[in-house]
Amino acid sequence: MTTPDPRPGSALAPALADRLKRNADGLVPAVVQQHDTGEVLMLAWMDDEALHRTLATGRATYYSRSRQEYWVKGETSGNPQRVVEVRLDCDGDTLLVKVDQVGVACHTGARTCFDDGLVDG
């Protein structure tokens, strides 16, 4: 059974759109990784349109759940992500976006959003 495209008129190739397993909001998490070092930079969200824009332009485009709008990484911060490749995991429910990050990735000014230390309990 294929996942129905929640956004009619999706510009994604049908074969790719059919493989995506979106959440109830039509979104897929995107793990963002520095392409040459493997450093995990951030987690963001994409819908069909954000993924299409990313693939078409080579510029990382995400969907903001809080602002409910698209944003291109670096457009306001000056820290863009040039997309090297995008992979879909085996379940079709997570994207891996390998990028060449210019400057910092995190909105806090840190290189990565995962620099706050280990979680222990």
C-alpha positions, 0 to 999 in steps of 0.5 A: 500500500502506498502513502497517499500524497497529502499535497495534491499537485506535488512536484516530486517524482511519483516514485519518490512521493509514493515512497515517503511515509509522512506524519499526520501533518504531511512532514518527514524528519530530515537529519542534516549531516556534513557530507565529508566529516559525517558530523550531524548538524541539525534536524529539520522537517520537510514536506513534498514541496520542501523536498522538491525545492531542495532537489531542484535548487541544491539549497536546503529548504525546510518547512517550519512547523512553528511559523508554518512556512518554508525557509532556505537555510542561510537565507537570513543567517548567512550560513547556507547549506549546499546539498550534496545528496539526499537519501531516504531511509529503508522505511521511507520515513526519514531523510538524510540530507548531506550538505556542505555547511557554510558557518554554523548550522544551529540557530544558537550560533553553535556549529551543530545543534547536538553540542549540548553534551551527553544525556545521562539518566 
